[in-house]
Amino acid sequence: MRGSALDIFQKCEGFTRARELQALGVYPYFIPLHGSEGTEVEIAGKRLIMIGSNNYLGLTHHPKVRDAAQQAIRQYGTSCSGSRFLNGTLELHEELERRLAKFMGQEAALCFSTGFQTNLGVISSIAGKNDIILCDRENHASIIDGCRLSFADVRKFRHNDIGELELLLQRGQEQKRAMLIVVDGLYSMMGDLAPLQEIRALADRYSARLMVDEAHSIGVLGQNGRGAAEHCGIHPDLVMGTFSKSFASLGGFIAGPAHVIHWMRHHARALIFSASITPASAAAALAALDLIETRPDMRKRVLQVAHRVRTGLADMGFQTAGGLSSPIVPVIVGDQDRMLHMWRTLFDCGLFTNAVTQPAVPPGMDLIRTSYIASHTDQQVEQILARFAEAGRKCGVLDETTGGNSASHAAGR
């Protein structure tokens, strides 16, 4: 007993929702995989088609990527055991940074241990308390947290709302404040693109800098796979990317002007006080970059697969989101309980998907997030569609007799 004193742990005892879902058998998180072959995984002795991974190009099991990681372990061991700032910089890291800067059309690049840390370190080091950050309300959590750490004046605008963004830019210009606009190039939940041409034009008009997070678009979009900015024909001042998706590894990077990257090397706390990317991760990312540069067919294939699934699901009556330029196909269910039931039914039907609820999406927009891989076969695509149809009927998301979508009202339509 602690008497009448308040206990900081008390909130933990009151958190019961996850255990309630576990008891109901519809808890969709922290599911351990026994094995993986990229497009298929094994869980508790059962094989499922994986459509919940960000392994967009299917490179996690590519022989060149695996061999590069294994060779790096033989040469450097399993860890650098220190930060880049002190003892943790390898020739591999510097080679990767040179290659990334050239690939992204920027002067320099800097690698961080994770994508999350990249946004924390970059935003908090470049924006100070006299500056303004203009942040899309649906930006990734790592961007939001980077803004919080920066001490800058953070002003959020409605998702992809160019009008509101311009009003905020006008106010910042009137106040004679330095401004940074930060957006995702491709939004990870709804699979929609930022209007980067319009945002770039506004940044230029109001003397603001533009940072684009290309985590989900690099390797997939653009003529050369450079991401949403290349796809939209614009050049950001700073471009961020991760290795945990198309690059089949772990880590992140920022690319931009050489003097800005030099500043971040000496001021980004998330870099200076974190152990560096492991040798295997750096080597895997380099090998993946080789394939991204030489195999444009992979990004064409993943978008074709996603389009086939999106079209097929919509034809059945599911409410889908995302567009032609997205490997992400969200299926909006609308009600949390029904969405979790749908997730469990899909799981039992042999599909691994992601259950997404607030705060990742607004209330009433609970969804099943699916994402596709270049190595998904045509046969797997047909199985995915058939299993979605089966699960949709079992859950009442699809009308049993007409095949129409009976969840449209729950989704706010």
N, C-alpha and C positions, 0 to 999 in steps of 0.2 A: 504493500500500500504506500502511496506517495502523498497521503493526506489530501488536502484541498488544492495542492499545486496543480497547475495545468501541465499536461503531459504532451509533449510534441508528437508522441507516437499514437495519440488517441485517434487521429484521422485514419490511421491504418486499420484499426479495429472496425471502423465504420464502413470500410470499403468491402462490400459483399457481392457486388454485381458479378465479378469474374467467377467467384466460386458458385454462384447460383447458375450461371451458364454452364460451368463444368458439370454440375449435377444434372442438368438437363441434357447434356451431351451435345451442346451446340457452341461450345467455346472454340473459336477459330484460330487462336494464336499460340505461338510457341510449340508448334507441332514438330517433333524431331523426325528427321529423315534418316532412314537406315542406309539408303544408297541413292545415287542419282546418275542418270545417263543424259542429263540435259533436258530432253523433252519428256522424259518419264522419270518418276521417282518411286522409291519403295518405302512404304510406311506400315509398320506392324505386319509385315508379310504380304501387303497388298500393293499392287502396282497401279499408279495413277498417272494420267497425262498431266504434265506440268504446264499450266497456263496462269501461274501466279508469280513468275520469275521475271526479272529485268535483264536476263541473259539474252538480249535481243538478237544478237548475231550468232548465238549458239557456240561461242568460242571457249566456254569453260572446259570443254572436253576436246578441244582441237589439239591434235598431236603436237603441232609446232608450239602452242602456248604451254602445254604441259611439259614438253621437253625443255623449254627455256627456263621454266621455274625450277625444274630438277637440276639443271646445270648450274643455276645461280646458287642453289643450296650447296652443291659440291664445291663451288669456288669460294663462297662467302660465309657459309653456315646458315643457320635458320633465322638469325636476328642481328641487327646492328647494335643492339643493347645501348642505345643512346640517341640523343637528338641530332638533327642535322647541324645544329649550331656548334656542337662540340665534336663528338667522335663518330656520328652516325651518317656522314655523307660518303656515298660510294660513287665510283665512276659511273655505275649504272644510273644513279639518280641524275647526274649531270647530263649524261647522254639522253635520258628520257626527257629532261627539260628542254634540251636543244631541239630534239625531234618534235616535241609538242609545240614549241613556239613556231617552228617552221610550218608545221601542219596547220596551225590555227591562223597563220598569217599575222603573227604578232612578233614584237621584238624579243621578248623573253617570257619564260614560264617558271613557275615554282610549284613543287609538289608537296602536298601535305599527307598526313597519315590516313585520313578518311575524307570523304566528301563533306561530311558535316563539319569537321574541323576546318576545312578550307573556307567555308562561308563564315564561320566564327572568326577565324584569323584575319581574313581579308577585310571584311566590313568593319570590324572593330579597330583595325589598325589604320584604315584610310579615312574614316569619318570621325570627327571629333565633336566636342560639345557646342562649337559655334557653327556647325554644318547642319544641313538638312538631308535626310534620306527620304526619298519618295518610294514607297513600298506597296506593291500589289497585295491586296488582302488575302489572296490565295497562294502567296509565295510559300515555298517549303519552310518547314519549321526551323531548319538551320539558318535560313535567311532572317527569319523573325528573331531568332536568338542572337544572331550576329548584330542585328540592329540594336537590340537591348543592351548588348555589351559595349556598344560604341560610344555611348553618352551623347550621341547626336540627337537632334530634334527629328523624330520619326513621324512622318505624316503618311498615313495609309490612304490609298484610293481604291474605289470599288473595282472588282476584277475586270481587267481589260477596258476600263472606262477612260477613254482618251480625253473626254471633256473635263472630268474631274481632275485628271492628271494635269491638264493645262492650267486649270485654276490654281492648283497648288504650286505649279512652276511660276506662274505670274506673281503670286504672293512672295515666294522665295526670292525672286528677282527684285521685287520692290524693296525687300528687306536687305538686299545686297549680301545674300548668304551663298556660300558654295553649296552646290547640290549634287547628289548622286541618285540616279534612278536605278532600282534593282528589280528585275523581273525574271521569272522562269521563262525559258524559250518555249518549252513544251511542258504543260502542267501535268503532274504525275497521276492525279486522281481522275480528272475528267478527260484527259487526253487532248486538250485544246491548245492551240498555239497562241502566243502573245502577238498582238498587232505591231510587230517590230518596226515596220517601215514608218508607221505613224509615230511611234515612240522615239525612234531615231531623229525624225524631223523635229519633234518638240524639244528633244535634248539639245539639238543644234541651235534652235531658235532662242532658247532661254539659257544657253551657255552652261548646261548641266552635263555631267558625265553619265554614261550608260554602262551598267554591268548586267550581263545576261548569263544566267545559270543554264548551262546546256547539258545537265546531268542525264536527262532522258532522251535527248535529241542527238548528241554527238555519236557519230558512227552510223546513225540511221537516216538523218535528213541532210539535204544539201548535195550538190553535184559531187563533192569530194568527201562527204560524210562529216563535215565540220559542224553541223547542227542547224538549229532553227534560224540563226542569223544568216548563214549562207543560203539557206532555203528561201529566206525573205529578201536576200540581196542587200544586207546592211553589214556594217562593220562596228561592233561594240568597242568601247574604250577598254573594258575588261571583260574577259570571257572565262567562265568557270566550268570545269568538267569533273566527272568522277570516273574511277576505274572499275567500280563495282557493278557496272551494267554492260555496255557493249565491249568494254575493255577486259572483261572476264577476270578481274583482279580485285584489289582493295586499295583505296587511296583517292586522292583528288588533286586538282591543280588549278592554278590561276594563270592566265596569260594576258600580257598587256605591254605598255611601254617599259623599256628597260629601267628607267630611273624609278618608276613606281614599283616594279618588282624588287628592285634593290632595297627600297624603303621597307617593303614587307618582310624581306629576309631578316631585317634587323628590328622590326617592331611587332610582328605578328606573334602574339604569345602562344597561340595554338600550334605554331610551328616550333618556336624556340624551346617550349617546355614539353614537347611530346617526342616519344621515340620515333625514329624515321621509318618509312615504308620498308618492310622486310625485303631482302634480296629477291626472294621468289616473286613477291608481288610486283616489284619494279621490272623484273625480267619478263613476267607474264604480260604486263602492260605494253612493254616494247614489242613483244611478239604480236600482240593483238593489233597494235598500231600498224605494223607491217601488213597485216591482213586487211585492215580497214582501207589502207592506201592502195592495195592491189586487187581487192575483190569487191567491186561495186555491186556484183550480183547478189551479195548477201543482204544489203540494205533494200534492194528491190524486192527480194523474196519475202522478207519479214513484213513489209508493207502490203504485199499481195496477200499473204496469209491473213493478216489482220483485217483487210478489206473483205475477204471472203467470209470470215466469221461475222464481222459486223453486219454485212448485208444479209447473211443467212439468219442471224438472230432477229434482225428487224423484220424480215419477211414472216417470221413465226409470230411476231407480235410483241417481242421484248422491246422495252424502251432503252435504246443504246445512246451513247454519246461518243465524242471524239470525231476525228475527220480522216480524210484520205491520207494525210501526212502524219499518222500516228500509229505506233505499234500497240497502243493501249486501247482496249475496248471495254468501257464501263457498262455494266448492265444495271440500270436504276430500278430498284425495287420499291423504295420509298419508306417503308415501315421497318424499324429495327428488328422486331421479333420475326417478321416474315422474311427479312433479308437473312437473318441467322439460320432460319429453317431452310431457306433456299441454299445457303452455303453448305449445310450439313447434307442435304439431299444430293447436291452436286458431288460432294466428297464421296458419299456412298455409291454414286453412279460412276465413280472413277475419275473425277476431275479435281485437281488441286487449284483452287482459286483463292482470292483475297477478299475477306469481308471488311468493308469500310463503312465506318459510322462517324458521327460527330466526335471530336471537332475537325476531323479531316475533311468532312463534307458538311454542308448546312443541314439543319434539322429537316426531316422529310425527304432527304435525298440519299438515304442509305443505299449502298450499291455493292454489287459484286464486281470487283476489279479483275479483269483478265488482261493478260499481256502475252505477246506472241514471239516466237523464236524463228529465225531463218531456217533452222533445221527441222521444224515441224513438217511432217509428211502430208501429202494430200489425204492419205487414209486417216491420219490422226485428225485432220480438219473435219472430215466427215463424221468421225466418232464424237468429236467435240460438239458438233451441231446436234447429233442424235441424242446425246446425253443431256444437253441443255433442254431439248424438247421434252424428254422424259421427266427431268426434274421439275421443269416449269409446270407440267400438268399435275404432278404429284403434289406440288406446293400450292396450287391454285393461282400461280402467277400467270400462267396461260390458261385460257378457258378450255375446259375438257372437250367441249363439242365443236367450238368454232375455231379454236387455236388463237383467238384474240387475246389481248392483254387485259386481264381483269385487275391488274395492279395500278392502272393509270390513275385512279382517284387517290389511292394511297400515296402516289408519287407527286401529288399536288397538281395534277392536270385537269 
